Amino acid sequence: MVGFTRKLVRRFGYDIAPFPGGAKHWTQIISLLARHEVDCVLDVGANVGQYANAIRKNGYQGRIVSFEPLSDAHAKLTARAAGDANWDVAPRTAVGATPGETQIHVSPESDMSSILPLDANAQDRLASAHGTDMETVSMTTVADALAAHVNGQTSIFLKSDTQGFEAQVLAGIGDGWDRITGVQLELSIQPIYEGQPDHLPLLEQLAAQGLCPHLVIPGYWSRHYGRMLEYDVVCFRD
């Protein structure tokens, strides 16, 4: 059925790829969260709550705080989290290097929306992800999010899936690095957004904070590029 559906949507210029991390990977993530006694997950770039829902279903019972800038996705995220007393959704906001206001490029595929525009190659090769709509959103930082939303939790895990904006998310941690036990980032082997760094400088930045890769999760394979574009890395301090 999946193969038939994929062939059908490709006729209209779309493609389907699995959400990073099958059942085995989710089990491994939960094992790492437990091993490092994580009691709060900051879910940055939550979209409609796919990540938070997955870790909850696979056994993580600690606190989750989700951040999402897009109005439609934020409404769906809020509805999804409503029945979970330990899952909070922050007011609609992006997360970056400095607080303020910014604009986000709204993709027809909402999980591809980004503050950064697609580069010229991606606009051509990933046409289904290219949109022209914009939304103005407020922006906070991880440091401010820690101050505003984390009270009493001592082992914080930062997950960031912000479509090329990960460097700015890390820059906004400021003096809060000592509160971050682990990080999960979506990293690009082949950048597709303007100004997006590839994976190597971000791995070096994490290493400078003592955060080492403990798990690598294959990500989106693009038939248009003929290669994997991204992967997720989960890092902790040894």
ZAZADREN-926314 format. One record per residue (C-alpha): x, y, z. Coordinates in steps of 0.2 Angstrom, whole numbers, plus 2048, in hexadecimal, padded with zeros to 3 digits. Layout:
N
{c1 X	c2 Y	c3 Z}
...
END
This chain:
238
{c1 800	c2 800	c3 800}
{c1 80E	c2 80C	c3 804}
{c1 817	c2 808	c3 7F4}
{c1 807	c2 80C	c3 7EA}
{c1 804	c2 81C	c3 7F3}
{c1 815	c2 822	c3 7F1}
{c1 814	c2 81E	c3 7DE}
{c1 804	c2 828	c3 7DD}
{c1 80A	c2 837	c3 7E7}
{c1 81A	c2 838	c3 7DC}
{c1 80F	c2 83B	c3 7CD}
{c1 80B	c2 84B	c3 7D5}
{c1 81D	c2 850	c3 7D9}
{c1 81C	c2 84A	c3 7EB}
{c1 826	c2 83D	c3 7F4}
{c1 824	c2 834	c3 805}
{c1 831	c2 82F	c3 811}
{c1 82F	c2 827	c3 822}
{c1 830	c2 832	c3 832}
{c1 842	c2 830	c3 838}
{c1 844	c2 822	c3 844}
{c1 83A	c2 812	c3 843}
{c1 835	c2 808	c3 852}
{c1 846	c2 802	c3 856}
{c1 84D	c2 814	c3 855}
{c1 83F	c2 81A	c3 861}
{c1 843	c2 80C	c3 86D}
{c1 855	c2 812	c3 86D}
{c1 851	c2 824	c3 870}
{c1 846	c2 81F	c3 87F}
{c1 854	c2 815	c3 885}
{c1 860	c2 823	c3 884}
{c1 854	c2 82F	c3 88C}
{c1 852	c2 823	c3 89B}
{c1 865	c2 81F	c3 89C}
{c1 868	c2 832	c3 89E}
{c1 859	c2 835	c3 8AA}
{c1 851	c2 842	c3 89E}
{c1 842	c2 84A	c3 8A7}
{c1 83E	c2 857	c3 89A}
{c1 83E	c2 857	c3 887}
{c1 83E	c2 868	c3 87E}
{c1 836	c2 864	c3 86D}
{c1 83B	c2 872	c3 862}
{c1 833	c2 872	c3 851}
{c1 825	c2 867	c3 857}
{c1 81A	c2 869	c3 848}
{c1 80A	c2 85F	c3 84D}
{c1 812	c2 855	c3 85A}
{c1 819	c2 846	c3 851}
{c1 829	c2 845	c3 85B}
{c1 821	c2 848	c3 86C}
{c1 814	c2 83B	c3 868}
{c1 820	c2 82E	c3 863}
{c1 82B	c2 82F	c3 872}
{c1 81C	c2 82F	c3 87D}
{c1 815	c2 81F	c3 875}
{c1 826	c2 817	c3 876}
{c1 827	c2 819	c3 889}
{c1 82E	c2 82A	c3 88D}
{c1 823	c2 831	c3 89C}
{c1 82C	c2 841	c3 8A0}
{c1 828	c2 853	c3 89C}
{c1 827	c2 859	c3 88A}
{c1 826	c2 86B	c3 885}
{c1 823	c2 86E	c3 873}
{c1 826	c2 87E	c3 868}
{c1 81F	c2 881	c3 857}
{c1 81D	c2 891	c3 84D}
{c1 810	c2 88D	c3 840}
{c1 7FF	c2 892	c3 844}
{c1 7F6	c2 882	c3 83C}
{c1 803	c2 876	c3 843}
{c1 803	c2 87E	c3 854}
{c1 7F0	c2 87C	c3 855}
{c1 7F1	c2 86A	c3 851}
{c1 800	c2 867	c3 85D}
{c1 7F6	c2 86F	c3 86B}
{c1 7E7	c2 864	c3 868}
{c1 7F2	c2 855	c3 867}
{c1 7FA	c2 859	c3 878}
{c1 7EA	c2 85E	c3 881}
{c1 7E7	c2 84D	c3 889}
{c1 7F9	c2 84B	c3 890}
{c1 7FC	c2 854	c3 8A0}
{c1 80F	c2 853	c3 89E}
{c1 810	c2 85A	c3 88D}
{c1 80F	c2 86D	c3 88C}
{c1 80F	c2 877	c3 87C}
{c1 817	c2 888	c3 87D}
{c1 80E	c2 897	c3 874}
{c1 811	c2 898	c3 862}
{c1 823	c2 89C	c3 85F}
{c1 833	c2 898	c3 855}
{c1 843	c2 894	c3 85E}
{c1 854	c2 89C	c3 859}
{c1 863	c2 8A6	c3 85E}
{c1 85B	c2 8B6	c3 864}
{c1 849	c2 8BA	c3 86A}
{c1 83F	c2 8C5	c3 85F}
{c1 834	c2 8C3	c3 850}
{c1 837	c2 8BA	c3 83F}
{c1 82E	c2 8B3	c3 830}
{c1 82D	c2 8A1	c3 82B}
{c1 82B	c2 89A	c3 81A}
{c1 81B	c2 88F	c3 81A}
{c1 81D	c2 87F	c3 810}
{c1 80F	c2 875	c3 809}
{c1 817	c2 867	c3 812}
{c1 816	c2 86F	c3 823}
{c1 825	c2 865	c3 82B}
{c1 830	c2 86D	c3 81D}
{c1 82C	c2 87F	c3 822}
{c1 83B	c2 889	c3 827}
{c1 841	c2 89B	c3 82C}
{c1 84E	c2 898	c3 81F}
{c1 848	c2 897	c3 80C}
{c1 84C	c2 888	c3 802}
{c1 85B	c2 88A	c3 7F7}
{c1 859	c2 88B	c3 7E4}
{c1 85D	c2 878	c3 7E2}
{c1 851	c2 873	c3 7EF}
{c1 843	c2 87E	c3 7E7}
{c1 846	c2 875	c3 7D7}
{c1 849	c2 863	c3 7DD}
{c1 83C	c2 864	c3 7EC}
{c1 82F	c2 86D	c3 7E4}
{c1 821	c2 866	c3 7EF}
{c1 829	c2 86E	c3 7FE}
{c1 82A	c2 880	c3 7F6}
{c1 81D	c2 88C	c3 7FC}
{c1 81B	c2 89F	c3 7FB}
{c1 811	c2 8A2	c3 80B}
{c1 819	c2 8AA	c3 81A}
{c1 814	c2 8AB	c3 82C}
{c1 81B	c2 8B8	c3 838}
{c1 81F	c2 8B0	c3 849}
{c1 827	c2 8B5	c3 859}
{c1 838	c2 8AD	c3 85D}
{c1 83F	c2 8A7	c3 86E}
{c1 84F	c2 89E	c3 873}
{c1 853	c2 88E	c3 87B}
{c1 85A	c2 898	c3 88A}
{c1 84A	c2 8A2	c3 88C}
{c1 840	c2 892	c3 889}
{c1 84A	c2 889	c3 898}
{c1 846	c2 898	c3 8A3}
{c1 834	c2 899	c3 89E}
{c1 82F	c2 887	c3 89D}
{c1 83B	c2 87C	c3 8A7}
{c1 838	c2 87C	c3 8B9}
{c1 83F	c2 86E	c3 8C4}
{c1 845	c2 863	c3 8B6}
{c1 858	c2 860	c3 8B7}
{c1 85C	c2 855	c3 8A7}
{c1 856	c2 85E	c3 898}
{c1 856	c2 856	c3 886}
{c1 855	c2 862	c3 877}
{c1 84E	c2 85C	c3 867}
{c1 84F	c2 868	c3 859}
{c1 847	c2 865	c3 848}
{c1 846	c2 876	c3 840}
{c1 84A	c2 874	c3 82E}
{c1 85B	c2 87B	c3 82C}
{c1 85A	c2 887	c3 83B}
{c1 863	c2 87B	c3 848}
{c1 873	c2 886	c3 849}
{c1 868	c2 895	c3 84F}
{c1 85F	c2 88A	c3 85B}
{c1 870	c2 884	c3 863}
{c1 876	c2 897	c3 863}
{c1 867	c2 89B	c3 86E}
{c1 86C	c2 88F	c3 87C}
{c1 878	c2 89C	c3 882}
{c1 87D	c2 898	c3 894}
{c1 870	c2 88A	c3 895}
{c1 87C	c2 87C	c3 88E}
{c1 87F	c2 875	c3 8A0}
{c1 86C	c2 872	c3 8A1}
{c1 86C	c2 868	c3 891}
{c1 86F	c2 855	c3 894}
{c1 86D	c2 850	c3 882}
{c1 868	c2 856	c3 871}
{c1 85F	c2 84F	c3 861}
{c1 862	c2 859	c3 851}
{c1 85D	c2 857	c3 83F}
{c1 86D	c2 859	c3 836}
{c1 86F	c2 85C	c3 823}
{c1 87C	c2 852	c3 818}
{c1 875	c2 85C	c3 809}
{c1 86F	c2 86D	c3 80F}
{c1 85F	c2 873	c3 806}
{c1 85B	c2 884	c3 80F}
{c1 865	c2 894	c3 80B}
{c1 872	c2 897	c3 819}
{c1 870	c2 885	c3 820}
{c1 880	c2 87D	c3 826}
{c1 884	c2 86B	c3 823}
{c1 885	c2 85F	c3 831}
{c1 898	c2 860	c3 835}
{c1 899	c2 871	c3 83E}
{c1 88A	c2 86D	c3 848}
{c1 891	c2 85D	c3 84E}
{c1 8A1	c2 866	c3 852}
{c1 897	c2 873	c3 85C}
{c1 88F	c2 865	c3 866}
{c1 89F	c2 85C	c3 869}
{c1 8A6	c2 86D	c3 870}
{c1 898	c2 86B	c3 87D}
{c1 89D	c2 859	c3 881}
{c1 88E	c2 852	c3 878}
{c1 893	c2 843	c3 86E}
{c1 888	c2 839	c3 862}
{c1 87F	c2 82A	c3 86A}
{c1 873	c2 826	c3 85C}
{c1 872	c2 82A	c3 849}
{c1 861	c2 829	c3 841}
{c1 860	c2 828	c3 82E}
{c1 854	c2 836	c3 827}
{c1 84D	c2 83C	c3 816}
{c1 853	c2 834	c3 806}
{c1 850	c2 83E	c3 7F7}
{c1 84E	c2 836	c3 7E6}
{c1 850	c2 847	c3 7DE}
{c1 861	c2 84A	c3 7E6}
{c1 865	c2 837	c3 7E5}
{c1 86C	c2 837	c3 7F7}
{c1 867	c2 839	c3 809}
{c1 864	c2 84B	c3 80E}
{c1 863	c2 84A	c3 821}
{c1 865	c2 840	c3 830}
{c1 861	c2 841	c3 843}
{c1 86F	c2 840	c3 850}
{c1 86C	c2 83E	c3 862}
{c1 87A	c2 844	c3 86D}
{c1 87E	c2 842	c3 880}
{c1 88D	c2 846	c3 88B}
{c1 896	c2 836	c3 88F}
END
